[in-house]
Amino acid sequence: MADQSKITRTFVELADTLVEDYDLIEFTQLLAVRSVELLGIADAGVILSGGQGELQVLASSSELMRFMELIEVQVDDGPCYEAWRDGEVVSSPSLEDDRDRWPKFAPLAIDAGFGSAYGIPMRVRDQCIGALNLFAEGPHGLEQGDEDLARALAEIATIGILNARYARDKATLAEQLQTALNSRVTIEQAKGIVAAQADLEVADAFALLRQHARRNNRRLTDVAGEVIERRIRATELMGEGLDGAHP
Amino acid sequence: MAGMVRRFLDLRSPDDDPVAELTRLCEACVAELPVTTASVSRIRDDEHHGSVASAGPHADALGTLQQEVADGPALEAHGTRASVSEPDLPHSDRWPRYRSDAVAAGVAACFSFPLQIGVARFGTLDLVATDPGPLSAEDRTEALLAADVASSLLLGLTAGGRPIGLPTSIDLLTPRPIVHQAAGMASVQLDTSIEDAYVALQTRARNDHVTLDRLAQELVAHEVSLVGGPGKEWGRPMGNPGR
């Protein structure tokens, strides 16, 4: 079980992020990252529905997770997809035992090194807007208490997103989602630019971008936009060094 | 799946070139949304370059009008990067240079949606109705989806090695993240705008007879560059796309 003060901090942090003009991508990314930390699992991700029955991958704690989620939304198979479709928690304490249940998804997840997976619906009353996807390396990645915590995380995030949505002038979730996805693309473009300018791997380029945004207390999308306009260059980001890296 | 996208997929044929596909998309908009005319405007450096595809009456004339008077909903949507909605054009005071001729042509309501991929902007999807009134939330969602599809079509990005005749989700009509990363890299290597980088990627993929996804993978893995050097020998397809 995660310790209580960390849990409380996360809930406050999630609530604080939902200011006016918040960034849906950053909010769901925060949800994914904190889920990994609090639940002690390998990876987490968030998929949301745009209201037309199509699912979009919003946030992932890693590129591998992102790939797994893209598979789920494309093949309509897997715990996250089912959690969204049925609005119920879907548990697979042993993916090995669920090969028949998810013939397309399970083998890929096992090959990727995962042992268990959980889909937590992002639901408030009868409205299900997506799902929180949790993957662990070993079997039985979530204990009972962890599952309740995951459910609470998903619920608070859902309430936040829906409230923010009503607060905005008639903007539908689909419109929010489109803006969010477009910021996601902007970030991908910026990753490529930094990677090419500094001859880095894309993942390292992303780490530099994120760190710069965090240190300067700016939105990742805004930093990405300036990178694309060449107002911030990779050398500038490199000069700041990477957290945890030795000088 | 959205009615508009479903209609578009029904209308298109495998032989369609990008302009024909954009035309099918406009036809799908007219069929599924309460509008009489749909068109795709090409806008570059804040200049309107007319319609590239359309369906319904007066589409080309309305495109040309915005081009000539350098004013109107398409340019505003492009400039602000946000959708523009005018449910009652005859009684509005917006776009004075555009309005009188448009109203004379029968336009009562107009809606423009920017075509953008990240920060890259290519134009707008323009919808026009001869009856006044706003688009419902559902119709706006449909129009947003149509704009996404139009952006990808304009760039030829939908043929990224996918079974394009059999998409099961809207996601199959839009490129994977790696393509956007590759566009960023290409824009540095070629010292071009991000818009031109997409075009360069598409051209290179076509010349090398590889899918856009494949080219993007190699570019991001630093296995291939868009500048100088002989063309790469493309062997068997790369295996694990997750690496």
Interface residues (C-beta under 8 A of the other chain):
Chain A: G50 G51 Q52 G53 E54 L55 Q56 E63 L64 R66 F67 M68 L70 V73 Q74 D76 A112 K170 T172 A174 E175 Q178 N182 S183 R184 V185 T186 I187 E188 Q189 A190 K191 G192 I193 V194 A195 A196 Q197 D199 V202 G225 I228 E229
Chain B: M1 A2 S83 Q116 I117 G118 V119 A120 A137 R140 T141 E142 L144 L145 D148 T168 S169 I170 D171 L172 R176 P177 I178 H180 Q181 A182 A183 G184 M185 A186 S187 V188 Q189 I194 V220 H222 P241 G242
